[in-house]
Amino acid sequence: MSKVMFDYTKSVLERVSFDPTLFCKELEKAIKALLPYEMELLREWLLSFTSEKPELKQCLLIVNS
């Protein structure tokens, strides 16, 4: 079940990546829904995903806090 939630979260974040504000809001929702080990996976994925999208790097602060 949790793998499904993690994959769904990545899918949503990819779809809203055109808008940094919306991306941050969806990221905040994901933080509440995911398990601690999934958060580690999400951090790794975000670092990779945002490397090509510098406008989204501000949202990494949400995950690291």
All heavy atoms as TSV, in Angstrom:
chain	resi	resn	atom	element	x	y	z
A	1	MET	N	N	0.823	-1.201	0.000
A	1	MET	CA	C	0.000	0.000	0.000
A	1	MET	C	C	0.859	1.255	0.000
A	1	MET	O	O	0.598	2.191	-0.722
A	1	MET	CB	C	-0.927	-0.031	1.220
A	1	MET	CG	C	-1.774	1.198	1.382
A	1	MET	SD	S	-3.002	1.293	0.095
A	1	MET	CE	C	-3.829	2.771	0.564
A	2	SER	N	N	1.901	1.279	0.814
A	2	SER	CA	C	2.697	2.492	0.930
A	2	SER	C	C	3.450	2.797	-0.360
A	2	SER	O	O	3.652	3.955	-0.690
A	2	SER	CB	C	3.654	2.388	2.108
A	2	SER	OG	O	4.510	1.291	1.930
A	3	LYS	N	N	3.871	1.777	-1.090
A	3	LYS	CA	C	4.551	2.004	-2.373
A	3	LYS	C	C	3.605	2.721	-3.329
A	3	LYS	O	O	4.023	3.593	-4.087
A	3	LYS	CB	C	5.019	0.662	-2.941
A	3	LYS	CG	C	5.639	0.737	-4.294
A	3	LYS	CD	C	7.039	1.260	-4.245
A	3	LYS	CE	C	7.689	1.066	-5.590
A	3	LYS	NZ	N	8.478	2.167	-6.025
A	4	VAL	N	N	2.349	2.380	-3.256
A	4	VAL	CA	C	1.343	3.022	-4.101
A	4	VAL	C	C	1.250	4.509	-3.748
A	4	VAL	O	O	1.221	5.361	-4.642
A	4	VAL	CB	C	-0.034	2.336	-3.933
A	4	VAL	CG1	C	-1.119	3.094	-4.656
A	4	VAL	CG2	C	0.030	0.899	-4.402
A	5	MET	N	N	1.242	4.821	-2.471
A	5	MET	CA	C	1.158	6.217	-2.038
A	5	MET	C	C	2.398	6.998	-2.463
A	5	MET	O	O	2.295	8.138	-2.919
A	5	MET	CB	C	0.979	6.284	-0.519
A	5	MET	CG	C	0.710	7.659	-0.009
A	5	MET	SD	S	-0.811	8.292	-0.721
A	5	MET	CE	C	-0.877	9.870	0.029
A	6	PHE	N	N	3.554	6.389	-2.333
A	6	PHE	CA	C	4.798	7.039	-2.735
A	6	PHE	C	C	4.797	7.321	-4.244
A	6	PHE	O	O	5.129	8.426	-4.679
A	6	PHE	CB	C	5.997	6.167	-2.349
A	6	PHE	CG	C	7.316	6.747	-2.764
A	6	PHE	CD1	C	7.815	7.880	-2.143
A	6	PHE	CD2	C	8.060	6.163	-3.772
A	6	PHE	CE1	C	9.028	8.426	-2.527
A	6	PHE	CE2	C	9.269	6.698	-4.153
A	6	PHE	CZ	C	9.751	7.837	-3.530
A	7	ASP	N	N	4.400	6.340	-5.026
A	7	ASP	CA	C	4.340	6.529	-6.480
A	7	ASP	C	C	3.307	7.588	-6.861
A	7	ASP	O	O	3.542	8.393	-7.767
A	7	ASP	CB	C	4.014	5.209	-7.185
A	7	ASP	CG	C	5.177	4.231	-7.124
A	7	ASP	OD1	O	6.322	4.666	-6.894
A	7	ASP	OD2	O	4.925	3.023	-7.297
A	8	TYR	N	N	2.186	7.581	-6.176
A	8	TYR	CA	C	1.150	8.584	-6.424
A	8	TYR	C	C	1.678	9.986	-6.110
A	8	TYR	O	O	1.465	10.929	-6.868
A	8	TYR	CB	C	-0.092	8.281	-5.586
A	8	TYR	CG	C	-1.146	9.343	-5.675
A	8	TYR	CD1	C	-1.934	9.462	-6.819
A	8	TYR	CD2	C	-1.356	10.249	-4.632
A	8	TYR	CE1	C	-2.900	10.451	-6.918
A	8	TYR	CE2	C	-2.309	11.235	-4.722
A	8	TYR	CZ	C	-3.084	11.328	-5.861
A	8	TYR	OH	O	-4.036	12.324	-5.960
A	9	THR	N	N	2.401	10.106	-5.009
A	9	THR	CA	C	2.977	11.393	-4.614
A	9	THR	C	C	3.931	11.911	-5.678
A	9	THR	O	O	3.870	13.078	-6.070
A	9	THR	CB	C	3.705	11.248	-3.264
A	9	THR	OG1	O	2.765	10.873	-2.271
A	9	THR	CG2	C	4.387	12.537	-2.868
A	10	LYS	N	N	4.797	11.037	-6.173
A	10	LYS	CA	C	5.731	11.450	-7.230
A	10	LYS	C	C	4.975	11.886	-8.478
A	10	LYS	O	O	5.325	12.892	-9.097
A	10	LYS	CB	C	6.687	10.311	-7.584
A	10	LYS	CG	C	7.724	10.063	-6.539
A	10	LYS	CD	C	8.859	9.167	-6.976
A	10	LYS	CE	C	8.511	8.058	-7.885
A	10	LYS	NZ	N	9.606	7.148	-8.184
A	11	SER	N	N	3.943	11.159	-8.814
A	11	SER	CA	C	3.144	11.486	-9.993
A	11	SER	C	C	2.507	12.869	-9.864
A	11	SER	O	O	2.545	13.679	-10.802
A	11	SER	CB	C	2.067	10.415	-10.187
A	11	SER	OG	O	1.176	10.775	-11.189
A	12	VAL	N	N	1.928	13.144	-8.711
A	12	VAL	CA	C	1.298	14.448	-8.468
A	12	VAL	C	C	2.338	15.557	-8.547
A	12	VAL	O	O	2.128	16.586	-9.192
A	12	VAL	CB	C	0.563	14.473	-7.106
A	12	VAL	CG1	C	0.157	15.879	-6.735
A	12	VAL	CG2	C	-0.639	13.553	-7.139
A	13	LEU	N	N	3.475	15.353	-7.902
A	13	LEU	CA	C	4.520	16.377	-7.898
A	13	LEU	C	C	5.048	16.641	-9.310
A	13	LEU	O	O	5.318	17.786	-9.671
A	13	LEU	CB	C	5.655	15.977	-6.958
A	13	LEU	CG	C	5.298	16.011	-5.477
A	13	LEU	CD1	C	6.420	15.409	-4.643
A	13	LEU	CD2	C	4.988	17.426	-5.013
A	14	GLU	N	N	5.169	15.613	-10.102
A	14	GLU	CA	C	5.605	15.813	-11.487
A	14	GLU	C	C	4.582	16.633	-12.269
A	14	GLU	O	O	4.950	17.506	-13.052
A	14	GLU	CB	C	5.817	14.463	-12.173
A	14	GLU	CG	C	7.061	13.750	-11.703
A	14	GLU	CD	C	7.165	12.332	-12.219
A	14	GLU	OE1	O	6.179	11.785	-12.762
A	14	GLU	OE2	O	8.259	11.752	-12.057
A	15	ARG	N	N	3.305	16.359	-12.025
A	15	ARG	CA	C	2.255	17.070	-12.766
A	15	ARG	C	C	2.117	18.531	-12.370
A	15	ARG	O	O	1.708	19.346	-13.191
A	15	ARG	CB	C	0.909	16.363	-12.596
A	15	ARG	CG	C	0.803	15.140	-13.491
A	15	ARG	CD	C	-0.573	14.533	-13.437
A	15	ARG	NE	N	-0.487	13.400	-12.516
A	15	ARG	CZ	C	-1.404	13.073	-11.639
A	15	ARG	NH1	N	-2.511	13.741	-11.543
A	15	ARG	NH2	N	-1.234	12.040	-10.854
A	16	VAL	N	N	2.450	18.881	-11.129
A	16	VAL	CA	C	2.292	20.270	-10.681
A	16	VAL	C	C	3.618	21.031	-10.688
A	16	VAL	O	O	3.681	22.159	-10.211
A	16	VAL	CB	C	1.623	20.367	-9.296
A	16	VAL	CG1	C	0.246	19.753	-9.316
A	16	VAL	CG2	C	2.499	19.759	-8.220
A	17	SER	N	N	4.647	20.455	-11.254
A	17	SER	CA	C	5.967	21.081	-11.212
A	17	SER	C	C	6.060	22.361	-12.038
A	17	SER	O	O	7.050	23.080	-11.938
A	17	SER	CB	C	7.039	20.093	-11.666
A	17	SER	OG	O	6.851	19.728	-13.007
A	18	PHE	N	N	5.037	22.666	-12.815
A	18	PHE	CA	C	5.038	23.911	-13.592
A	18	PHE	C	C	4.852	25.137	-12.700
A	18	PHE	O	O	5.175	26.251	-13.097
A	18	PHE	CB	C	3.938	23.879	-14.665
A	18	PHE	CG	C	2.548	23.824	-14.095
A	18	PHE	CD1	C	1.850	24.994	-13.838
A	18	PHE	CD2	C	1.936	22.612	-13.810
A	18	PHE	CE1	C	0.567	24.965	-13.304
A	18	PHE	CE2	C	0.660	22.563	-13.283
A	18	PHE	CZ	C	-0.017	23.745	-13.027
A	19	ASP	N	N	4.323	24.933	-11.480
A	19	ASP	CA	C	4.024	26.036	-10.568
A	19	ASP	C	C	4.695	25.775	-9.209
A	19	ASP	O	O	4.261	24.892	-8.469
A	19	ASP	CB	C	2.509	26.155	-10.391
A	19	ASP	CG	C	2.095	27.283	-9.461
A	19	ASP	OD1	O	2.975	27.983	-8.929
A	19	ASP	OD2	O	0.880	27.458	-9.276
A	20	PRO	N	N	5.749	26.539	-8.881
A	20	PRO	CA	C	6.459	26.293	-7.613
A	20	PRO	C	C	5.576	26.392	-6.375
A	20	PRO	O	O	5.750	25.616	-5.424
A	20	PRO	CB	C	7.538	27.374	-7.598
A	20	PRO	CG	C	7.762	27.711	-9.029
A	20	PRO	CD	C	6.426	27.551	-9.692
A	21	THR	N	N	4.609	27.290	-6.357
A	21	THR	CA	C	3.730	27.431	-5.193
A	21	THR	C	C	2.878	26.178	-5.008
A	21	THR	O	O	2.757	25.644	-3.896
A	21	THR	CB	C	2.822	28.666	-5.346
A	21	THR	OG1	O	3.643	29.810	-5.555
A	21	THR	CG2	C	1.958	28.869	-4.120
A	22	LEU	N	N	2.300	25.715	-6.080
A	22	LEU	CA	C	1.479	24.499	-6.038
A	22	LEU	C	C	2.336	23.286	-5.687
A	22	LEU	O	O	1.921	22.413	-4.909
A	22	LEU	CB	C	0.780	24.308	-7.384
A	22	LEU	CG	C	-0.276	23.233	-7.492
A	22	LEU	CD1	C	-1.345	23.398	-6.427
A	22	LEU	CD2	C	-0.905	23.269	-8.873
A	23	PHE	N	N	3.533	23.239	-6.231
A	23	PHE	CA	C	4.463	22.147	-5.941
A	23	PHE	C	C	4.748	22.088	-4.438
A	23	PHE	O	O	4.705	21.010	-3.832
A	23	PHE	CB	C	5.758	22.350	-6.740
A	23	PHE	CG	C	6.718	21.201	-6.661
A	23	PHE	CD1	C	6.602	20.129	-7.517
A	23	PHE	CD2	C	7.749	21.208	-5.731
A	23	PHE	CE1	C	7.503	19.068	-7.457
A	23	PHE	CE2	C	8.655	20.157	-5.654
A	23	PHE	CZ	C	8.526	19.086	-6.523
A	24	CYS	N	N	5.003	23.221	-3.825
A	24	CYS	CA	C	5.283	23.273	-2.380
A	24	CYS	C	C	4.070	22.828	-1.563
A	24	CYS	O	O	4.217	22.114	-0.568
A	24	CYS	CB	C	5.715	24.680	-1.972
A	24	CYS	SG	S	7.361	25.126	-2.535
A	25	LYS	N	N	2.886	23.233	-1.982
A	25	LYS	CA	C	1.673	22.827	-1.266
A	25	LYS	C	C	1.479	21.317	-1.330
A	25	LYS	O	O	1.136	20.673	-0.330
A	25	LYS	CB	C	0.444	23.532	-1.848
A	25	LYS	CG	C	0.345	24.975	-1.457
A	25	LYS	CD	C	-0.920	25.595	-2.014
A	25	LYS	CE	C	-0.987	27.068	-1.667
A	25	LYS	NZ	N	-2.171	27.711	-2.241
A	26	GLU	N	N	1.687	20.741	-2.514
A	26	GLU	CA	C	1.535	19.294	-2.658
A	26	GLU	C	C	2.622	18.549	-1.881
A	26	GLU	O	O	2.370	17.480	-1.340
A	26	GLU	CB	C	1.566	18.887	-4.135
A	26	GLU	CG	C	0.338	19.303	-4.902
A	26	GLU	CD	C	-0.948	18.663	-4.388
A	26	GLU	OE1	O	-0.916	17.532	-3.858
A	26	GLU	OE2	O	-2.010	19.311	-4.518
A	27	LEU	N	N	3.783	19.134	-1.818
A	27	LEU	CA	C	4.868	18.535	-1.054
A	27	LEU	C	C	4.527	18.516	0.436
A	27	LEU	O	O	4.783	17.529	1.128
A	27	LEU	CB	C	6.159	19.299	-1.310
A	27	LEU	CG	C	7.440	18.724	-0.751
A	27	LEU	CD1	C	7.634	17.278	-1.183
A	27	LEU	CD2	C	8.623	19.566	-1.183
A	28	GLU	N	N	3.925	19.581	0.923
A	28	GLU	CA	C	3.497	19.626	2.329
A	28	GLU	C	C	2.471	18.533	2.621
A	28	GLU	O	O	2.511	17.892	3.671
A	28	GLU	CB	C	2.933	20.995	2.668
A	28	GLU	CG	C	3.986	22.074	2.758
A	28	GLU	CD	C	3.411	23.461	2.919
A	28	GLU	OE1	O	2.176	23.631	2.872
A	28	GLU	OE2	O	4.207	24.392	3.102
A	29	LYS	N	N	1.550	18.310	1.693
A	29	LYS	CA	C	0.563	17.234	1.871
A	29	LYS	C	C	1.251	15.877	1.907
A	29	LYS	O	O	0.896	15.007	2.715
A	29	LYS	CB	C	-0.444	17.247	0.720
A	29	LYS	CG	C	-1.404	18.394	0.726
A	29	LYS	CD	C	-2.371	18.215	-0.441
A	29	LYS	CE	C	-3.141	19.453	-0.768
A	29	LYS	NZ	N	-3.974	19.281	-1.964
A	30	ALA	N	N	2.233	15.705	1.036
A	30	ALA	CA	C	2.941	14.422	0.957
A	30	ALA	C	C	3.678	14.130	2.258
A	30	ALA	O	O	3.699	12.987	2.723
A	30	ALA	CB	C	3.908	14.440	-0.213
A	31	ILE	N	N	4.260	15.150	2.848
A	31	ILE	CA	C	5.010	14.967	4.095
A	31	ILE	C	C	4.106	14.412	5.195
A	31	ILE	O	O	4.514	13.580	5.993
A	31	ILE	CB	C	5.666	16.295	4.524
A	31	ILE	CG1	C	6.793	16.638	3.545
A	31	ILE	CG2	C	6.177	16.237	5.949
A	31	ILE	CD1	C	7.337	18.038	3.695
A	32	LYS	N	N	2.870	14.848	5.204
A	32	LYS	CA	C	1.919	14.374	6.218
A	32	LYS	C	C	1.481	12.931	5.959
A	32	LYS	O	O	1.136	12.211	6.888
A	32	LYS	CB	C	0.687	15.275	6.242
A	32	LYS	CG	C	0.992	16.675	6.721
A	32	LYS	CD	C	-0.228	17.552	6.635
A	32	LYS	CE	C	0.128	18.992	6.981
A	32	LYS	NZ	N	-0.971	19.911	6.734
A	33	ALA	N	N	1.492	12.517	4.698
A	33	ALA	CA	C	0.944	11.211	4.335
A	33	ALA	C	C	1.982	10.088	4.294
A	33	ALA	O	O	1.631	8.925	4.488
A	33	ALA	CB	C	0.253	11.304	2.977
A	34	LEU	N	N	3.239	10.434	4.054
A	34	LEU	CA	C	4.247	9.393	3.859
A	34	LEU	C	C	4.890	8.960	5.169
A	34	LEU	O	O	4.979	9.725	6.123
A	34	LEU	CB	C	5.337	9.894	2.899
A	34	LEU	CG	C	4.877	10.173	1.470
A	34	LEU	CD1	C	6.023	10.756	0.655
A	34	LEU	CD2	C	4.344	8.921	0.799
A	35	LEU	N	N	5.372	7.740	5.167
A	35	LEU	CA	C	6.084	7.183	6.313
A	35	LEU	C	C	7.520	7.700	6.330
A	35	LEU	O	O	8.028	8.149	5.293
A	35	LEU	CB	C	6.078	5.661	6.220
A	35	LEU	CG	C	4.693	5.010	6.257
A	35	LEU	CD1	C	4.803	3.517	5.983
A	35	LEU	CD2	C	4.016	5.264	7.589
A	36	PRO	N	N	8.192	7.636	7.468
A	36	PRO	CA	C	9.563	8.177	7.562
A	36	PRO	C	C	10.538	7.632	6.512
A	36	PRO	O	O	11.296	8.389	5.922
A	36	PRO	CB	C	10.001	7.787	8.969
A	36	PRO	CG	C	8.728	7.713	9.736
A	36	PRO	CD	C	7.699	7.189	8.768
A	37	TYR	N	N	10.523	6.318	6.271
A	37	TYR	CA	C	11.460	5.786	5.279
A	37	TYR	C	C	11.088	6.235	3.869
A	37	TYR	O	O	11.960	6.379	3.008
A	37	TYR	CB	C	11.582	4.256	5.374
A	37	TYR	CG	C	10.416	3.490	4.807
A	37	TYR	CD1	C	10.437	3.054	3.486
A	37	TYR	CD2	C	9.311	3.181	5.587
A	37	TYR	CE1	C	9.373	2.333	2.950
A	37	TYR	CE2	C	8.253	2.464	5.076
A	37	TYR	CZ	C	8.291	2.042	3.755
A	37	TYR	OH	O	7.237	1.342	3.238
A	38	GLU	N	N	9.795	6.476	3.631
A	38	GLU	CA	C	9.373	6.997	2.327
A	38	GLU	C	C	9.828	8.439	2.148
A	38	GLU	O	O	10.124	8.870	1.033
A	38	GLU	CB	C	7.859	6.907	2.180
A	38	GLU	CG	C	7.347	5.491	2.104
A	38	GLU	CD	C	5.847	5.418	2.137
A	38	GLU	OE1	O	5.221	6.157	2.925
A	38	GLU	OE2	O	5.296	4.615	1.360
A	39	MET	N	N	9.912	9.161	3.247
A	39	MET	CA	C	10.409	10.540	3.182
A	39	MET	C	C	11.860	10.564	2.722
A	39	MET	O	O	12.261	11.448	1.976
A	39	MET	CB	C	10.274	11.225	4.543
A	39	MET	CG	C	8.864	11.664	4.866
A	39	MET	SD	S	8.151	12.731	3.604
A	39	MET	CE	C	9.356	14.049	3.544
A	40	GLU	N	N	12.651	9.590	3.159
A	40	GLU	CA	C	14.036	9.508	2.693
A	40	GLU	C	C	14.076	9.278	1.181
A	40	GLU	O	O	14.860	9.899	0.466
A	40	GLU	CB	C	14.784	8.384	3.417
A	40	GLU	CG	C	15.242	8.750	4.797
A	40	GLU	CD	C	16.151	9.964	4.786
A	40	GLU	OE1	O	17.077	10.046	3.958
A	40	GLU	OE2	O	15.913	10.865	5.611
A	41	LEU	N	N	13.227	8.386	0.709
A	41	LEU	CA	C	13.149	8.129	-0.733
A	41	LEU	C	C	12.701	9.372	-1.479
A	41	LEU	O	O	13.222	9.689	-2.558
A	41	LEU	CB	C	12.179	6.976	-1.026
A	41	LEU	CG	C	12.555	5.602	-0.488
A	41	LEU	CD1	C	11.424	4.618	-0.729
A	41	LEU	CD2	C	13.841	5.125	-1.134
A	42	LEU	N	N	11.752	10.084	-0.897
A	42	LEU	CA	C	11.251	11.302	-1.524
A	42	LEU	C	C	12.340	12.366	-1.578
A	42	LEU	O	O	12.481	13.059	-2.593
A	42	LEU	CB	C	10.022	11.831	-0.779
A	42	LEU	CG	C	9.334	13.038	-1.405
A	42	LEU	CD1	C	8.754	12.672	-2.774
A	42	LEU	CD2	C	8.239	13.573	-0.504
A	43	ARG	N	N	13.122	12.507	-0.514
A	43	ARG	CA	C	14.233	13.471	-0.513
A	43	ARG	C	C	15.202	13.188	-1.657
A	43	ARG	O	O	15.618	14.086	-2.372
A	43	ARG	CB	C	14.992	13.429	0.814
A	43	ARG	CG	C	14.374	14.241	1.888
A	43	ARG	CD	C	15.287	14.296	3.118
A	43	ARG	NE	N	14.529	14.784	4.249
A	43	ARG	CZ	C	13.991	14.035	5.187
A	43	ARG	NH1	N	14.127	12.729	5.145
A	43	ARG	NH2	N	13.312	14.564	6.174
A	44	GLU	N	N	15.562	11.918	-1.808
A	44	GLU	CA	C	16.481	11.525	-2.879
A	44	GLU	C	C	15.881	11.832	-4.243
A	44	GLU	O	O	16.553	12.369	-5.128
A	44	GLU	CB	C	16.824	10.043	-2.773
A	44	GLU	CG	C	17.635	9.696	-1.550
A	44	GLU	CD	C	17.790	8.207	-1.367
A	44	GLU	OE1	O	17.527	7.439	-2.319
A	44	GLU	OE2	O	18.181	7.799	-0.255
A	45	TRP	N	N	14.614	11.497	-4.416
A	45	TRP	CA	C	13.943	11.754	-5.687
A	45	TRP	C	C	13.875	13.253	-5.960
A	45	TRP	O	O	14.109	13.700	-7.082
A	45	TRP	CB	C	12.539	11.138	-5.671
A	45	TRP	CG	C	11.787	11.403	-6.926
A	45	TRP	CD1	C	11.884	10.725	-8.104
A	45	TRP	CD2	C	10.827	12.450	-7.142
A	45	TRP	NE1	N	11.045	11.284	-9.030
A	45	TRP	CE2	C	10.381	12.340	-8.467
A	45	TRP	CE3	C	10.294	13.454	-6.347
A	45	TRP	CZ2	C	9.437	13.195	-9.011
A	45	TRP	CZ3	C	9.359	14.306	-6.886
A	45	TRP	CH2	C	8.938	14.177	-8.203
A	46	LEU	N	N	13.556	14.041	-4.935
A	46	LEU	CA	C	13.454	15.495	-5.101
A	46	LEU	C	C	14.781	16.119	-5.510
A	46	LEU	O	O	14.812	17.025	-6.351
A	46	LEU	CB	C	12.964	16.154	-3.810
A	46	LEU	CG	C	11.471	16.053	-3.543
A	46	LEU	CD1	C	11.173	16.502	-2.122
A	46	LEU	CD2	C	10.683	16.877	-4.539
A	47	LEU	N	N	15.871	15.672	-4.919
A	47	LEU	CA	C	17.185	16.204	-5.295
A	47	LEU	C	C	17.461	15.960	-6.775
A	47	LEU	O	O	17.941	16.845	-7.477
A	47	LEU	CB	C	18.280	15.575	-4.434
A	47	LEU	CG	C	18.333	16.066	-2.996
A	47	LEU	CD1	C	19.350	15.245	-2.205
A	47	LEU	CD2	C	18.676	17.540	-2.940
A	48	SER	N	N	17.124	14.788	-7.225
A	48	SER	CA	C	17.318	14.461	-8.634
A	48	SER	C	C	16.354	15.260	-9.520
A	48	SER	O	O	16.759	15.843	-10.527
A	48	SER	CB	C	17.098	12.962	-8.830
A	48	SER	OG	O	17.078	12.645	-10.185
A	49	PHE	N	N	15.101	15.296	-9.137
A	49	PHE	CA	C	14.060	15.959	-9.936
A	49	PHE	C	C	14.288	17.469	-10.036
A	49	PHE	O	O	14.106	18.059	-11.096
A	49	PHE	CB	C	12.682	15.665	-9.336
A	49	PHE	CG	C	11.532	16.190	-10.148
A	49	PHE	CD1	C	11.179	15.590	-11.338
A	49	PHE	CD2	C	10.791	17.278	-9.706
A	49	PHE	CE1	C	10.117	16.062	-12.093
A	49	PHE	CE2	C	9.732	17.766	-10.450
A	49	PHE	CZ	C	9.394	17.147	-11.651
A	50	THR	N	N	14.684	18.090	-8.937
A	50	THR	CA	C	14.849	19.550	-8.940
A	50	THR	C	C	16.186	20.008	-9.508
A	50	THR	O	O	16.387	21.201	-9.698
A	50	THR	CB	C	14.669	20.142	-7.534
A	50	THR	OG1	O	15.633	19.567	-6.661
A	50	THR	CG2	C	13.263	19.910	-7.015
A	51	SER	N	N	17.075	19.085	-9.776
A	51	SER	CA	C	18.362	19.484	-10.352
A	51	SER	C	C	18.174	20.149	-11.712
A	51	SER	O	O	18.958	21.000	-12.102
A	51	SER	CB	C	19.297	18.280	-10.467
A	51	SER	OG	O	18.792	17.358	-11.399
A	52	GLU	N	N	17.118	19.767	-12.416
A	52	GLU	CA	C	16.821	20.355	-13.733
A	52	GLU	C	C	15.792	21.480	-13.635
A	52	GLU	O	O	15.464	22.095	-14.638
A	52	GLU	CB	C	16.304	19.273	-14.674
A	52	GLU	CG	C	17.304	18.155	-14.905
A	52	GLU	CD	C	16.702	16.982	-15.636
A	52	GLU	OE1	O	15.526	17.051	-16.044
A	52	GLU	OE2	O	17.422	15.979	-15.796
A	53	LYS	N	N	15.274	21.714	-12.449
A	53	LYS	CA	C	14.241	22.735	-12.254
A	53	LYS	C	C	14.622	23.614	-11.061
A	53	LYS	O	O	14.101	23.438	-9.963
A	53	LYS	CB	C	12.890	22.072	-12.013
A	53	LYS	CG	C	12.434	21.183	-13.159
A	53	LYS	CD	C	11.112	20.542	-12.816
A	53	LYS	CE	C	10.653	19.549	-13.836
A	53	LYS	NZ	N	10.500	20.010	-15.157
A	54	PRO	N	N	15.509	24.569	-11.276
A	54	PRO	CA	C	15.989	25.390	-10.152
A	54	PRO	C	C	14.892	26.196	-9.456
A	54	PRO	O	O	15.014	26.515	-8.276
A	54	PRO	CB	C	17.022	26.312	-10.793
A	54	PRO	CG	C	16.837	26.206	-12.247
A	54	PRO	CD	C	16.130	24.923	-12.530
A	55	GLU	N	N	13.811	26.487	-10.139
A	55	GLU	CA	C	12.724	27.247	-9.518
A	55	GLU	C	C	12.029	26.455	-8.408
A	55	GLU	O	O	11.333	27.024	-7.575
A	55	GLU	CB	C	11.707	27.701	-10.573
A	55	GLU	CG	C	10.911	26.583	-11.226
A	55	GLU	CD	C	11.588	25.899	-12.408
A	55	GLU	OE1	O	12.771	26.165	-12.661
A	55	GLU	OE2	O	10.921	25.093	-13.073
A	56	LEU	N	N	12.222	25.141	-8.378
A	56	LEU	CA	C	11.592	24.297	-7.358
A	56	LEU	C	C	12.501	24.033	-6.162
A	56	LEU	O	O	12.067	23.459	-5.166
A	56	LEU	CB	C	11.165	22.961	-7.974
A	56	LEU	CG	C	10.135	23.036	-9.100
A	56	LEU	CD1	C	9.874	21.650	-9.664
A	56	LEU	CD2	C	8.861	23.691	-8.645
A	57	LYS	N	N	13.751	24.448	-6.239
A	57	LYS	CA	C	14.701	24.156	-5.162
A	57	LYS	C	C	14.274	24.748	-3.825
A	57	LYS	O	O	14.580	24.202	-2.780
A	57	LYS	CB	C	16.093	24.656	-5.540
A	57	LYS	CG	C	16.696	23.837	-6.650
A	57	LYS	CD	C	18.142	23.608	-6.406
A	57	LYS	CE	C	18.723	22.866	-7.567
A	57	LYS	NZ	N	19.136	21.542	-7.229
A	58	GLN	N	N	13.539	25.860	-3.850
A	58	GLN	CA	C	13.073	26.460	-2.593
A	58	GLN	C	C	12.204	25.493	-1.807
A	58	GLN	O	O	12.151	25.552	-0.582
A	58	GLN	CB	C	12.302	27.745	-2.880
A	58	GLN	CG	C	10.985	27.471	-3.602
A	58	GLN	CD	C	10.335	28.727	-4.155
A	58	GLN	OE1	O	10.967	29.741	-4.250
A	58	GLN	NE2	N	9.069	28.621	-4.483
A	59	CYS	N	N	11.527	24.610	-2.492
A	59	CYS	CA	C	10.642	23.655	-1.831
A	59	CYS	C	C	11.412	22.580	-1.069
A	59	CYS	O	O	10.844	21.917	-0.203
A	59	CYS	CB	C	9.712	23.000	-2.845
A	59	CYS	SG	S	8.644	24.182	-3.682
A	60	LEU	N	N	12.683	22.397	-1.373
A	60	LEU	CA	C	13.485	21.420	-0.654
A	60	LEU	C	C	13.617	21.785	0.819
A	60	LEU	O	O	13.801	20.922	1.659
A	60	LEU	CB	C	14.871	21.298	-1.289
A	60	LEU	CG	C	14.918	20.684	-2.677
A	60	LEU	CD1	C	16.343	20.685	-3.205
A	60	LEU	CD2	C	14.347	19.286	-2.687
A	61	LEU	N	N	13.485	23.065	1.117
A	61	LEU	CA	C	13.559	23.498	2.515
A	61	LEU	C	C	12.427	22.894	3.346
A	61	LEU	O	O	12.600	22.622	4.529
A	61	LEU	CB	C	13.507	25.029	2.597
A	61	LEU	CG	C	14.673	25.769	1.960
A	61	LEU	CD1	C	14.421	27.266	1.971
A	61	LEU	CD2	C	15.973	25.421	2.652
A	62	ILE	N	N	11.299	22.676	2.723
A	62	ILE	CA	C	10.152	22.075	3.414
A	62	ILE	C	C	10.495	20.660	3.870
A	62	ILE	O	O	10.184	20.266	4.991
A	62	ILE	CB	C	8.910	22.052	2.497
A	62	ILE	CG1	C	8.473	23.466	2.161
A	62	ILE	CG2	C	7.772	21.260	3.136
A	62	ILE	CD1	C	7.420	23.525	1.078
A	63	VAL	N	N	11.151	19.919	3.016
A	63	VAL	CA	C	11.474	18.524	3.310
A	63	VAL	C	C	12.590	18.427	4.329
A	63	VAL	O	O	12.603	17.546	5.174
A	63	VAL	CB	C	11.875	17.782	2.011
A	63	VAL	CG1	C	12.322	16.380	2.297
A	63	VAL	CG2	C	10.716	17.795	1.035
A	64	ASN	N	N	13.518	19.346	4.272
A	64	ASN	CA	C	14.683	19.277	5.157
A	64	ASN	C	C	14.447	19.853	6.545
A	64	ASN	O	O	15.302	19.748	7.399
A	64	ASN	CB	C	15.886	19.976	4.496
A	64	ASN	CG	C	16.339	19.222	3.263
A	64	ASN	OD1	O	16.231	18.011	3.209
A	64	ASN	ND2	N	16.805	19.941	2.277
A	65	SER	N	N	13.303	20.460	6.751
A	65	SER	CA	C	13.057	21.062	8.073
A	65	SER	C	C	12.425	20.070	9.037
A	65	SER	O	O	12.037	19.018	8.729
A	65	SER	CB	C	12.172	22.275	7.951
A	65	SER	OG	O	10.947	21.962	7.353
